[in-house]
C-alpha cells in the first residue's frame, strides 16, 4: 500500500514540475499529472541507464523530470497526428 502511495506522490511532484516546464497542450487534472510523472520516471530511468552504461541506479527527480518533459512532448506529438 505504501508503495502505491509513494508512486502517486512522486508522480504528482515529477509530473507537476515537468508540466510546468513544458508549456504545450497537455490535459489538465491530477490523473494526467500522475501519469506524466510515472511515465517520466520510466523514461528518465531509461535515459540514465543509457548514460551510465546500464547500472541500475534510481532515476531520481532530475531524470524523472527530463523524462516527464519527454512524455509531454510525445503526448502532444501523438495528439497532433490524430488531428
N, C-alpha and C positions, 0 to 999 in steps of 0.2 A: 504494500500500500504506500509506504514511504517513497519507494522508487517512482511510482506514478506521479505522486505529488511533486517530487523534486524535478521530474521531467517537465511537468506543467509550469512550474515556477521558472525553470531555466528557459523554457520555450517562450514565456512571456517576456523575460528580460532580453534575451538574444533577439527574438523576433521584433520586439519594440524598437531596439537600437537599430537593427537592420532596416526596418521600415522607415525610421526617421532619417536614415542616411539616404536610402533610395526613395526619391520623390516621384515615383512612377504611379501608374494606375493599379493599385493593389486593393483588394476588397477590405472594407472596414470590419472591425469586430475582434473579439477575443480568440475565437477558434482559428481564423486565418493567421493571427499573430503567433499563436502557439505552434501552428503547423509550419510557419516560416522559421521559427526558432529551432524546431526539431529537425526540419529539413536542412537548415543552415548548419546544425551540428553535424549532420551526416556528411554534407558536402565539405564542411571545414575539416572534419576528420580525414576525409579522402585527400584533400589538398595537403594537409600536414603530413600524411603518410607518404605522399609523393615527394615532398620536400625533405623529409627526414630519412628517406630510404627504407620505409616500411616499418619503422619502430612503432610499437603500439602505445604511444603516449596519448593522454587525453587531449582533445582538440582545444579545450579552453574557450573562453568567451571571445577572444580575438578572432580565432579561426571560425568560430561559430557565427560571428557577425559577418565575416567575409563570405562564408557560405550562405548566410541568410540574404545578403545583398545579391549573391548569385541566384538564389532561389527566387527572389523577387523579379530579377531581370528575366529569368527563364519563364516565369509565370506571365509576365507582360508580353513576351515574345509569342507564347502559346495563345494568348488572347488575341493578339494582332493577327495571327494566322487563321483563327476561326472567323474573324470579322470580314 
